[in-house]
Amino acid sequence: MKHVLFVVALLSIMSCTLFCQTIISGRVTGYDGKPMIKANVQIKKPLTRNSIAETTVANDGNYSLTTLDSGIVLVTYTGVNHKLYDVALYIEKPSSIKLDVQLSTYDYFDTISSVNIIGDFNNFNFGTAQLMTKQDDGTFISEFETKADTFKYQILGVETTGKSINGTQSDGFKRDPDGDYRSLVYPKDGKVKIIFKPAKLVRSNTNAQAQFLGDDSLNSRFSSIYDEMMKREYAYRNAARAFEKTGRDRKDFQFDWSADKSYLTSNVMQEKVPILKQLYILSYLNLSMFRVPDLDSNITNLVFSNILPTSPLWSLSPFSIYATSPSGHATRTDNYIQEMEEKNPDINVRANFVMNRMMMAQYSHKTEEYFKLYDKMVTEFKDTDVGKMTKERFSRELKLKTGTPVPDFSFVSMDDPKIVHTNKTLLGRVYLLDFWSTWCGGCVAEMENLHKTYEKFKPVGFEILSLSFDGKLEDVIKFRKNKWKMPWFNSLIEKGFDNDIVKQFDIIGVPTPVLVDKTGKILALNEDLRGEKLEKMLDKVFAQ
């Protein structure tokens, strides 16, 4: 009898393996409708980096993948010389999905005046990228010595979003963790000469697109709505970058969202298919992530009657829920979020909310709450991406506390390489450590206040040391020349957030301000120093 039960159970498992899976197949091509040199397809759950299934596309462009997952999945398409493209699917039940995808090329700068290279030689670190030498013919060259059989590298400074991408010289390609490709070159006699030729870059206005074959109108429409949401974000970020290049202050940047708000409002009200209506509501809420003004509360509050806290849709934009509580007071939004954190079936959604609360507790110096949430992150959510990041970047013991000595640090001056700023050289002064970056909107927003405060307290012994997380020194130089002078001490942090010194400061994001007294002890941190609070704090310090 036991043998019979075992056979029945085995057949049941085999049956489910065959019939409980969803098969996604089709063809992937480049901008010109032809197969690419190398392409890959992955299936991922939103909010995660690792794939649950992946394959290399065949030489003719065909691919096929299977998954046992249901709910929301992202099918990620990548190809050499092309931008990553995500297609969102809503899998209600096991099925066969036929999906052809055409990718678009990278968006390159019209004029390429400087190029940087990263690779095995610097662990692909943006902060220590090497400047390539420009030739009279417009090409760029770098030479290396290596003992390795294969030299892997990527190019920086040619793609408008700041991505690292494959070069124009390659003997092969390998996909990187972000969906771009690394160029492989085989050295000769322990040497390799990399030549980058801008003229060989493939430029095209073809847009990426997905075509569902057969009767799958639900997924076709679902993926289209998600695609529109991503294109809004891309358009906004492109406009913001273009504005910053003009040299004007980021706080003056404005983006016209009126057409998007009108379009989404209309579709929210007219859509009859529940899951699509819910996605339109989420898309409207997602506008809050870009601080879009005057969102209609009649639309944002539809979330409470249309989308359950347990909905898989939240994996696409979990923090959009905060748009329903712009005042920040305890409302039904708080209860809704609590239910999301406790009951949403996607562990990554739950983990992200706990992570957010942990970071806020750290930022607000709520030590006991921080410890409790930290322990939860490294136990209950230890296998999630944010759980692993918590273990790597955070500590059970907070390194920065008011009243304790500032951690030892040493940073080379940006203005004079012969000068090194340390916690010892700054003894005897009240100073602010300003961890920041030119790409951080919140950091740039603090500049006006920092300049005003510095001018007021500099005569009585106040100093600032701004520590930039920018990947290139040139970006900071340009910022100080065209926007804010920052007439205090400045340094560039090599390796960014991976810098060993930075890790001693519990830096989880920027801006992060740390105020230190004359004896080298921490006076105040983070939120207590933002905006006008810094000036008020210094008034008290120097009054004493």
C-alpha positions in Angstrom: 0.0 0.0 0.0 2.9 2.4 0.9 4.4 1.7 -2.6 1.1 2.6 -4.2 0.8 5.8 -2.3 4.4 6.7 -3.2 3.8 6.1 -6.9 0.6 8.2 -6.8 2.4 11.0 -5.1 5.3 10.8 -7.6 2.9 10.9 -10.5 1.1 13.8 -9.0 4.4 15.7 -8.7 5.3 14.8 -12.3 1.9 15.9 -13.5 2.2 19.3 -11.8 5.7 19.8 -13.2 4.3 19.3 -16.7 1.0 21.1 -16.3 1.4 23.6 -13.5 4.1 25.6 -15.3 3.8 28.6 -17.6 5.8 28.5 -20.8 7.0 31.8 -22.3 8.5 31.6 -25.7 9.1 33.6 -28.8 11.7 35.6 -30.7 14.1 38.4 -29.7 15.6 40.8 -32.2 17.5 44.0 -32.2 16.5 47.5 -33.4 16.8 46.3 -37.1 14.6 43.2 -36.6 17.6 40.8 -36.8 19.0 38.5 -34.1 21.8 40.1 -32.0 25.4 39.0 -31.4 24.4 37.9 -28.0 21.0 38.1 -26.1 19.5 36.7 -22.9 16.1 36.4 -21.4 15.3 36.1 -17.7 12.2 35.7 -15.6 12.3 37.6 -12.3 10.0 38.6 -9.5 9.8 42.4 -9.1 12.0 43.9 -6.3 14.6 41.2 -6.9 17.9 41.0 -8.8 18.2 37.2 -9.2 16.3 35.4 -11.9 14.0 32.4 -11.3 14.6 31.2 -14.8 17.0 32.4 -17.6 18.2 31.3 -21.0 20.6 32.4 -23.8 18.8 33.3 -26.9 19.5 31.0 -29.9 21.4 32.3 -33.0 18.1 32.7 -34.8 16.6 34.8 -32.0 14.3 32.1 -30.6 13.9 31.5 -26.9 11.8 29.5 -24.5 11.5 29.6 -20.7 9.3 28.0 -18.1 8.2 29.0 -14.6 6.0 27.6 -11.8 5.4 31.1 -10.4 2.1 32.9 -10.6 1.1 36.5 -10.0 3.3 39.3 -11.3 6.6 38.4 -13.1 9.0 40.5 -15.1 10.5 39.0 -18.3 13.8 40.8 -18.9 15.3 41.0 -22.4 18.9 42.1 -22.9 21.1 42.2 -25.9 24.6 43.5 -26.9 24.4 47.2 -27.9 20.8 47.4 -26.7 18.9 48.7 -23.7 17.4 46.3 -21.2 13.6 45.9 -21.6 11.2 44.5 -19.0 7.8 43.0 -19.9 5.4 42.7 -17.0 3.1 39.7 -17.0 0.1 38.8 -14.9 0.0 35.0 -14.6 -3.4 33.9 -13.2 -3.0 30.2 -14.1 -0.5 28.0 -16.0 -0.5 28.8 -19.7 1.6 29.1 -22.8 2.6 32.7 -23.6 3.9 33.5 -27.1 5.9 36.8 -27.0 8.1 38.4 -29.6 10.3 41.4 -28.5 12.3 43.9 -30.4 14.9 45.9 -28.4 16.1 49.5 -28.9 19.7 50.7 -28.9 21.3 52.7 -26.2 20.8 56.5 -26.1 24.3 57.9 -26.8 25.5 61.4 -26.4 25.5 63.3 -29.6 29.1 64.4 -29.0 31.6 62.2 -27.1 34.5 64.2 -25.8 35.8 62.0 -23.0 35.5 58.3 -22.3 36.3 56.3 -19.1 37.0 52.5 -18.9 36.4 50.1 -16.0 37.1 46.4 -15.9 38.8 43.5 -14.0 41.7 45.9 -13.3 39.6 47.9 -10.9 36.8 45.5 -10.1 34.5 47.5 -12.4 34.4 50.3 -9.9 33.0 53.6 -11.3 34.9 55.6 -8.7 38.3 54.5 -10.0 37.5 54.5 -13.7 40.4 55.2 -16.0 40.3 58.1 -18.5 41.0 56.9 -22.0 43.4 58.8 -24.2 41.7 60.6 -27.1 43.3 60.3 -30.5 43.3 62.8 -33.4 41.0 60.5 -35.4 38.3 60.7 -32.6 39.0 57.3 -31.1 40.0 56.6 -27.5 42.8 54.3 -26.4 43.8 52.6 -23.1 46.6 50.0 -22.7 47.0 47.4 -19.9 49.3 44.6 -18.8 47.6 41.5 -17.5 48.3 37.9 -16.6 44.7 36.8 -17.2 43.7 34.8 -20.3 40.7 37.2 -20.8 40.5 40.9 -20.2 37.0 42.1 -19.4 36.0 45.8 -19.6 33.1 48.3 -20.0 32.9 51.9 -21.2 31.6 54.9 -19.2 30.6 58.4 -20.4 29.0 57.6 -23.7 25.4 56.6 -22.7 23.1 59.4 -21.4 21.9 57.6 -18.3 25.4 56.9 -17.0 25.4 53.2 -17.6 28.5 51.1 -18.1 28.2 49.4 -21.4 30.2 47.1 -23.8 32.8 48.7 -26.0 33.3 48.7 -29.7 36.2 46.2 -29.5 35.3 42.7 -28.4 36.2 39.1 -28.9 33.2 38.1 -26.9 30.6 39.3 -24.4 29.4 38.5 -20.9 26.2 39.9 -19.3 26.7 42.0 -16.1 24.3 42.0 -13.1 22.5 45.1 -14.4 21.5 43.7 -17.8 24.3 45.3 -19.8 27.3 43.5 -21.3 31.0 43.4 -20.6 33.4 43.2 -23.6 35.9 40.3 -23.6 39.3 40.7 -25.2 42.1 38.1 -25.4 45.5 39.6 -24.5 48.6 38.9 -26.4 51.9 38.5 -24.6 50.4 39.8 -21.4 49.3 43.1 -23.0 46.0 44.4 -24.3 45.2 47.6 -26.2 41.6 48.8 -26.0 40.4 51.0 -28.8 37.0 52.7 -28.5 35.5 54.0 -31.8 32.5 56.3 -31.4 31.8 56.0 -35.1 31.0 52.3 -34.6 28.2 53.0 -32.1 24.8 51.8 -33.5 22.3 54.6 -33.2 18.6 54.2 -33.9 15.2 55.8 -33.0 13.5 52.4 -33.0 11.5 51.9 -29.8 11.5 48.6 -27.9 8.2 46.8 -28.3 6.5 43.5 -27.2 4.1 41.7 -29.4 1.9 38.9 -28.0 1.0 36.2 -30.4 -2.4 34.5 -30.1 -5.3 35.4 -27.9 -3.7 37.0 -24.8 -5.3 40.5 -24.7 -5.1 40.6 -20.9 -1.3 40.3 -20.8 -0.9 42.5 -23.8 -2.8 45.3 -22.1 -1.2 44.7 -18.7 2.3 44.8 -20.1 1.4 48.0 -22.1 0.2 49.8 -19.0 3.4 48.9 -17.1 5.5 49.9 -20.1 3.8 53.3 -20.1 4.6 53.7 -16.4 8.3 53.0 -17.1 8.4 55.4 -20.1 7.0 58.2 -17.9 9.9 57.7 -15.5 12.4 57.5 -18.3 11.1 60.7 -19.9 11.2 62.5 -16.5 14.8 61.5 -15.7 16.0 62.4 -19.2 14.4 65.9 -18.9 16.0 66.3 -15.5 19.4 65.4 -16.8 19.1 67.7 -19.8 18.0 70.5 -17.4 21.0 70.0 -15.2 23.4 70.2 -18.1 22.2 73.8 -18.7 23.9 74.7 -15.4 20.7 75.9 -13.7 19.7 75.0 -10.2 17.8 71.6 -10.0 15.2 73.2 -7.7 14.0 75.3 -10.7 13.4 72.2 -12.7 9.7 71.6 -13.7 8.2 68.8 -15.6 4.7 69.0 -17.2 2.7 66.1 -15.8 -0.7 67.4 -16.8 -1.2 65.1 -19.8 -0.1 62.1 -17.8 -2.5 62.9 -14.9 -5.4 63.5 -17.3 -4.7 60.3 -19.3 -4.4 58.1 -16.1 -7.5 59.7 -14.5 -9.6 59.0 -17.6 -8.4 55.3 -17.8 -8.9 54.8 -14.1 -12.5 55.8 -14.4 -13.3 54.0 -17.7 -11.4 50.7 -17.3 -13.8 47.7 -16.5 -11.3 44.9 -16.1 -10.4 44.8 -12.4 -6.7 44.0 -12.6 -6.2 46.6 -15.3 -8.1 49.2 -13.4 -6.0 48.5 -10.4 -2.8 48.9 -12.4 -4.0 52.3 -13.7 -4.6 53.4 -10.1 -1.2 52.2 -9.1 0.3 54.1 -12.1 -1.4 57.2 -10.9 -0.1 56.7 -7.4 3.4 56.1 -8.8 3.5 59.7 -10.0 4.1 60.6 -6.3 7.5 59.0 -6.6 8.5 62.0 -8.7 6.8 64.5 -6.3 4.1 65.4 -8.9 2.1 68.2 -7.3 -1.7 68.3 -6.9 -2.5 64.6 -7.2 -6.3 64.1 -7.0 -7.1 62.4 -3.7 -10.3 61.1 -5.3 -8.1 59.0 -7.5 -5.4 58.1 -5.0 -7.9 57.0 -2.4 -9.5 54.6 -4.9 -6.7 52.3 -3.8 -8.6 51.5 -0.6 -11.7 50.2 -2.3 -10.0 48.6 -5.3 -6.6 47.2 -4.3 -6.2 44.8 -1.4 -3.1 45.1 0.8 -2.4 41.5 -0.2 -2.4 42.3 -4.0 0.6 41.1 -6.0 0.5 44.4 -7.8 2.3 46.1 -4.9 5.5 44.4 -6.0 5.6 46.9 -8.9 5.7 50.0 -6.8 5.2 49.4 -3.1 6.0 52.8 -1.7 3.4 54.5 -4.0 0.9 53.8 -1.2 2.4 56.8 0.6 0.6 59.0 -1.9 -2.6 58.4 -0.1 -1.3 60.1 3.0 0.5 63.3 1.9 0.1 64.9 5.4 2.1 62.1 7.0 -0.4 61.8 9.9 -1.8 58.5 11.3 -4.6 57.6 8.9 -6.1 54.5 7.3 -2.9 54.6 5.2 -0.9 53.5 8.2 -3.3 50.6 8.9 -3.2 49.7 5.2 0.6 49.7 5.2 0.7 47.6 8.4 -1.4 45.0 6.7 0.8 45.1 3.6 3.8 44.5 5.8 2.3 41.6 7.6 0.1 39.9 5.0 1.3 40.6 1.5 2.2 37.2 -0.1 5.4 38.7 -1.7 8.1 38.5 0.9 10.0 41.2 -0.9 7.2 43.7 -0.5 7.1 43.0 3.2 10.9 43.2 3.5 11.0 46.6 1.8 8.6 48.1 4.2 10.5 46.7 7.2 13.7 47.9 5.7 12.2 51.4 5.2 11.1 51.6 8.9 14.6 50.4 10.0 16.3 53.1 8.1 13.9 55.8 9.4 14.6 54.5 13.0 18.3 54.8 12.4 17.9 58.3 10.9 15.8 59.4 13.8 18.1 57.9 16.4 15.4 55.5 17.7 17.9 53.0 18.9 15.7 50.3 20.4 13.3 50.3 17.4 16.3 50.1 15.0 17.7 47.0 16.9 14.3 45.3 16.7 13.9 45.9 13.0 17.5 45.0 12.2 17.1 41.7 13.9 13.9 41.1 11.9 15.6 41.9 8.6 18.6 39.5 9.2 16.3 36.6 10.4 12.9 36.7 8.8 14.0 38.4 5.6 17.6 37.2 5.4 17.2 35.6 1.9 15.8 38.7 0.3 17.9 41.2 -1.6 17.3 43.9 1.1 17.9 41.4 3.8 21.3 40.6 2.4 22.1 44.3 2.0 21.1 44.8 5.6 23.6 42.2 6.7 26.4 43.7 4.5 25.9 47.4 5.1 24.3 47.7 8.5 25.5 46.8 11.9 23.6 45.6 15.0 25.5 48.3 16.9 25.1 51.8 15.5 28.5 53.2 14.8 27.3 56.9 14.8 25.9 58.2 18.1 25.7 61.6 19.5 28.3 62.1 22.3 30.7 59.5 20.9 33.9 60.2 19.0 33.6 60.5 15.2 35.1 57.5 13.4 38.7 57.9 12.1 38.7 59.2 8.6 41.2 60.4 6.0 40.3 62.0 2.7 42.5 63.7 0.1 41.6 67.2 -0.7 39.9 67.7 -4.1 41.5 71.1 -4.5 45.1 70.2 -3.4 46.2 66.6 -3.5 48.9 67.4 -1.0 46.4 68.1 1.7 44.7 65.3 3.6 41.7 66.0 5.8 41.4 63.7 8.8 39.6 63.7 12.1 42.9 64.8 13.7 43.6 67.7 11.4 40.1 69.1 12.2 40.4 68.9 15.9 39.8 72.3 17.6 37.0 73.2 15.1 33.3 72.6 15.0 32.8 71.0 11.6 30.2 69.4 9.4 30.9 66.2 7.5 28.6 66.5 4.5 28.2 63.2 2.6 26.6 64.1 -0.7 26.5 63.8 -4.5 25.7 66.0 -7.5 23.1 63.4 -8.6 21.2 63.6 -5.3 18.3 66.1 -5.5 18.1 66.3 -1.7 21.8 67.2 -1.5 21.6 69.9 -4.1 18.5 71.3 -2.3 20.7 71.7 0.9 23.3 73.8 -0.9 21.7 77.2 -0.5 21.3 76.7 3.3 24.8 75.3 3.6 26.3 78.4 1.9 24.3 80.7 4.1 25.2 78.9 7.3 28.9 78.6 6.3 29.1 82.4 5.6 27.6 83.1 9.0 29.7 80.8 11.2 33.0 80.6 9.3 34.4 83.6 11.1 33.8 81.9 14.5 35.5 78.7 13.6 33.0 76.6 11.7 34.1 74.4 8.8 32.5 72.0 6.3 34.1 68.9 4.7 31.9 67.8 1.8 32.5 64.2 0.7 31.2 63.4 -2.7 29.9 60.0 -3.9 30.2 61.0 -7.5 31.9 58.5 -9.8 33.9 61.2 -11.6 35.8 64.2 -10.2 34.9 66.1 -13.3 31.2 66.1 -12.3 32.0 67.8 -9.0 34.3 70.3 -10.6 31.6 71.2 -13.1 29.0 71.5 -10.4 31.2 73.8 -8.3 32.0 75.9 -11.3 28.5 76.3 -12.7 26.2 76.0 -9.8 27.5 76.2 -6.2 31.0 77.2 -5.3 31.3 75.2 -2.1 34.2 77.4 -0.7 35.0 74.9 2.0 36.9 71.6 2.2 36.0 69.0 -0.5 37.0 65.4 -1.2 35.9 62.7 -3.6 35.2 59.3 -2.0 36.9 56.5 -3.9 34.8 53.3 -4.3 31.7 55.2 -3.1 29.5 53.2 -0.7 32.1 50.4 -0.8 34.8 52.6 0.7 36.0 51.1 4.0 36.1 54.4 5.7 32.5 55.2 4.7 31.3 51.9 6.1 32.3 53.2 9.5 29.8 55.9 9.2 26.6 53.8 8.6 26.0 55.7 5.4 22.8 54.3 3.8 22.2 57.2 1.4 22.8 60.8 0.8 22.5 63.5 2.0 24.0 62.4 5.4 25.2 65.3 7.6 27.3 64.7 10.7 28.2 67.6 13.0 31.4 67.3 15.1 32.5 69.4 18.0 36.0 70.8 18.8 37.0 67.7 20.7 36.0 65.3 17.9 32.7 64.1 19.4 29.5 63.9 17.4 27.0 66.7 18.2 24.1 65.9 15.9 23.2 63.7 12.9 21.0 63.4 9.9 17.5 64.9 10.2 18.6 67.2 13.1 20.9 69.0 10.7 18.7 69.3 7.6 17.4 72.7 6.3 17.3 75.5 8.9 18.0 73.1 11.7 21.7 73.3 11.1 21.8 77.0 11.6 19.7 76.7 14.8 22.0 74.0 16.1 25.1 76.1 15.5 23.5 79.1 17.2 23.3 77.0 20.3 26.8 75.5 19.9 28.6 78.8 19.5 26.5 80.6 22.1 28.0 78.2 24.6 
